[in-house]
């Protein structure tokens, strides 16, 4: 696939850094009244992808995403919204993500790549026979987990997958099988023909159209972004972005302080980026902040997930959640739970003025997960701990 580099657009629109920040917030659902009528499914459609992760502190990340935008929506409501009525499916986007079922055709290019490669990480001893057995079981017995299909592992380390597990994951990669729900955090597999509406299942887009649509959707979900920002949203390559951006409908723009060229969603440019700001704690896997260079560029806030950093080397904690308040990232907290108490294990603020916002965000999060108390265990300074504690006491 060849194209001229997309590094030299000819923008007709200039944005200030503040305008770009507000456009990004609005596009991600953090500025203006939340769409409560659309609910969790509306959030998913709006974002285009919600990342999944095994870590669960206050809740799993895919639950934290709608909570951050809608407030204290029930956790059961969140799960039902994702995993019922074949409304969504799980596939490889930014990472393992929940995606609106309408996006099934857009990932045909990735399914073709995987099929051409022949395997993901593991190779099957008998690919044709093993895949046929899995498909026959699903056809006869309906949706099943890998355990129900015959076992996920051989009894060794986590990566020592059974032949059945390798086969069903391969069929997931290539689109013969779909995961449209999880049960006890286990994927539930079913035949694509039973899950994906016929019109979508057979909407066989060519590679270029898949990429064009994904670039356009990523631009809409971000509001404004650089080549790297927009490509990273669905893990596209830079040259794939280059090949289709001119036909994506995105508008070249310049942004104050951004060293790289940028593109914006025309609808985002036409709408006033105004309204009420949400005050909330963000999952590190939230699409507002999952791209670290973009987060630093837009918010002047450096954030790193330290869950995989050795404990003695952690600065902010295992699952430090950024505090969004007033349209800015104004601190972070590493939360934990002790019975019905939410514990701020480590807390820091970018400004003392953020203490009230941190207290409100902690209190709301505590109530959402069924805690009736909040305790600050450790902060960057005694003054910060005292200030947030005093605000908590006043709520």
N, C-alpha and C positions, 0 to 999 in steps of 0.2 A: 504494500500500500504506500504510494508516494504522494507527496504534497509539498508545497512550500511551507517553511516553518511559520508557526503562528506567533512569532515573537515581535512582529512589527505591524500591529493593527493600526488603522488610521482613525483614532477616536474623534468623535464630535462632541462627546460629553466629558466634562471634568467633574469629579467629585472630591469634596473635602474628606479628610480622614473621618471626621464625625459623621458625615452623610453616609459613607461606606459602612461604618459601624452600625448605624441605625438601620440601614437596608438589610444588613446581615442578620440583625436581631429580629426584624420583622419577618424576613423570609423563613427563619427558623422557629417562629411562633412565640417569640418572647417580647414582642412590642405590639400593643393594641389588645383589644379584648379577645380572649381565647375563643375558639370555635367550639363551644360546648355542645352544640347540636350535632356536630360531626363526631365528637367524642374521641375515643382512642383510635378508632378506625380513620377518623379524619386526620388525626396527627400522623398516622402511618402514611396515608396517601400524600399528605403535605410534605413530609420529609423524604418519602420515597424509599427509605431504608432505615431500619432500627437495628443496631448492632446487638448481637447476643454475646454473653460471656458467662463463664461458670461462676465467677466471683459473686457472692451474695453477702452484703453487710447489712445495710438497712433493708434492701431488697435487691433482686437481680436488676442488672442495668436496663433490660428491656422494659421493666416496670417503672424504673425511675424516669424514663424518657417522657411518657405521657404525664406522669405526676408533675414533672418540672414545668410543664406547659399548662396543664388543666387544674392543678391543685390536687386535693385529696380524693381523687377518684379511687373507688375500691379496688383492691388488688385482684380480687376475683373477677371483677368487671374487666380489668385490664387483660387478664389471661383469656377470658371468654371472647373478648373482642379480637384478639389475635388468632386464637386457635379454634374457632367454630365457623361453620357455614362455608368452609373452604374460601374464606375471604383473603387469606394470605398464604404464602409459602416461604420456606427457608431455602436460601441459596447463597452462593458466594458473590458478594458485592464488595463493599468496603472491607468486610471480613465475612464471617458467617452472620447473615442478617435475616430479619423478617422483612419480606417485601410484599407489597400489594399484588394480588393475583393478576391484576391488569398488566404488570410488568413482566409476566412470563415470556412474551415474545422477545423482549429486549435483550434477554440473556442467551438467545439462540447462538450467538457468535461464540460465547464462552463454552456452551455445551459442545459445539463443534470442535473447538480447540481441544477440549478434554478427550473427546472421542478419538480425535486424530492422534493424540499423544499415546493413548492406549492404556494408561494407568495413572493413578495419582501418586501414592507413596509405595503402596504394596502391589505386588504382582500375584495374580491368582494361579494356582496350579492347573486349574481347568476352567478357564474363564467362561467358555460357552456353556458347559454343564452347570457350573455354579450359578450363573446368572439365570439360566432356565429354571433351576430349582426355586430360586427366590421369586421369580415372576409367577411361577405356578402356584406357590404358596399364597402369595398376595391375591392372586386371582380367585383362589378357592376359599380363602379364609378372611379376606378383607384386610384392613389396616393392621399392621403388626410392628412391634419394636424389634430391634436386632436380637434381643434376648428371646423373644417369642419365636423368632425365625430359626433359632437354633444356637444362640449364644454369640456374644460380641467378642469374647477373648478366648485365647487358647489356654489361659491359666497363668500366663507370665506377666510381664510388665504391661502398662496400659497400651503401648503401641503394638503389642503382640496380638493383632487382630485375628479372629477366626476367618476361615475362608468365606463363611456366610456374611460376616460383617464387611469384608473387603468387597464382596460382590454387590451388596445392597448399596454401599457408599459409591461404588463405581456407577451403578445404575442411577443413583441420585445425581451424580456429576453430569451424566450424559442425558438426563431428562426422561428416562423411561420410568423412573420412580420419583415421587414427590414426597417431601415432608411438609404437611400442612397443619401439623399439631405436635405438641410435646406432651408426654405423660410422665409425671414425676421426673422431669428434666430429660427424659429419654425421647429421642426422635421416634415418631410414629410414621412408618413408611406406607405408601399406597401407590397404586398404579396411576400414572399421569392421566390416563384416559378417564379415570373416575373422579379426579380432583380438579383438573383444569377445564374450564368451559370449552366446548368444542371449537368455538370461533377463535379463542386464544391459542388453544393447543395446535391448531393448524395454520396459525398466522405466521408463516415461516419467512421471517424477514432476512434479507441478506446482511452480511457483516456491516456494511457501511450504514445501512438504515438503523441497525441496532445501536451502533456507536453514535450516530447523529441524535437519536432519541435520548440516549443516556447522557450525552453532553448537555442537551437542552434541559433535561430534567434536573441534572446536577446544578446547572446554572440557576434554575428556578428555586431549588431548595436552598442554595447558598445566597441568592440575591445578587451578589457580586463576588468575583474571584479571579485569581490569576490562572494561568494554564495549569500550574501544579495543583492549585486548590480544586479546580473543577475536575481534573483528571483523577485526583485521589479519591473523590467521593465514591466512585464505583470501581476504583483501582484499575483505571485505564492507563495505557501508556501515553506519553507525551505525543508521540507521532500519530497515535489514534485520534487524539484530540485535534491535532493539526489538520488531519484529513477531512474533518467534518465541521469544524467550528464555523466556517464561513456560511454553511447552510443550516446552522442550528437555530438561527433567530436571535442569538445573543448579540448584544451591542458592545462594540469595543469602547472602553472608557479609560480615562487616566484617573488615578486616585492619589491624592496628596500623600507623600511619604512612602508610597509603594515603589520599589525599585523596578518591578516587573510590569509589563502590560497587563491589562485586566479586561474582563467582559462582564456585562450585567444583564440580568433578565429585564426585558423591556417593560414588563408589567410592574416590576419593582421600581423602575425609574419613573413610571407614570403615577404611581400611588404615593401619597405623602407618608413617609416613614414616621408616623406620630402615634401617640396613644400611651396607655398606661404600661409602665415597665413591670415585669414580673420579678419578685424577690424570691429566690429559691436556691437550693443546693443542686449542683449538676453532677451527674455521673461522669467519670473521666472518659467514658465511652460515648458521651452525648455528641451528636454530630455538630453541635456548636463549637466544641473544643477538641474533637478527636484528632484534628490536624494541628500539631503543636506549633509549627512555624506560622501558620495562619493565625492561631490564637495569639501568639506573641505580636504579630504584625498589627492585628486589629485592636487588641485590648492592652498591649504592653504588659502581658502577663505570661510568665514562663511557668509551665506546668508539666509535670512528669508523673506517670503512674509508677509507684514504687512497690507495687505488690510483689514484683519479682526481684527486687533489690534486697540483699541480705539485711536483716533487721537492724544491725548496728550502724548500717550506712544510710538508713532512711532519714530524710530531713523533715518531711511533712507527714509521713505515715503510710500505712499499708494501702488504704483506699481513700486518699485525700480528695475531697469533693470541693471544687471551686464554688465560691459564693457569688451569684449573680445578683446585683442590686443596682437600681438606677441605670441600667444599661451598661454596667461595667463590672469587671471581675474584681471584687474588693476583699478577697481573702480566701481561705480554704480551711476545711476541717476534716479530720480523720475520725469518722464516727464508729461507735461500737454500741453494744447493748449489754446491760447487766440486769436481767429480769425485766422489769417494766421501766427501767431508766435508760434513756439515751445518753451515752457518755461521749463527750468531745475529747477524744484521747490526745489529739494535738490540734491546736487552733492557731491561726495567724490572720492578721488583718493588714490590708495595704494602707489603711488610714484609721485613726481612732474613731472617726465619724461613722465607720461601718459597724460599730458594735451593736446598735439597735437592729440593723438589718440582719446581722448574724444571729442575734437572739430570736428574731421572728422566724427566720428560716429553720433554726434548730427546733423551735417549739412546734412549728407546723409539721416538720418531718417526724418528730416524736409522736404527735397525735395520729399521723397517717399510719405508722407502724404499730400503734397500740401501746405506746409508752406514755406514762403519766408524769414523768419527771425528766429533767435534763440536768446533767452535771458537767462542768468544765473541769477536766482532769489536768490538762496541761496546755499552756499557751506560749507564744513567743516571748511574752514578758508578763510579770505579775500584774502590770497595769491592764493589759489586754484581758487577762483572765477575770480580773475584778470588774472591768467595764461590762463584759458580756454577761457575767453572773448577775450584776446589778440590773441589767436590762431584762434578763430572764425573770428575776424576782418581781419586776414591775409589770410583767405581762399577766 
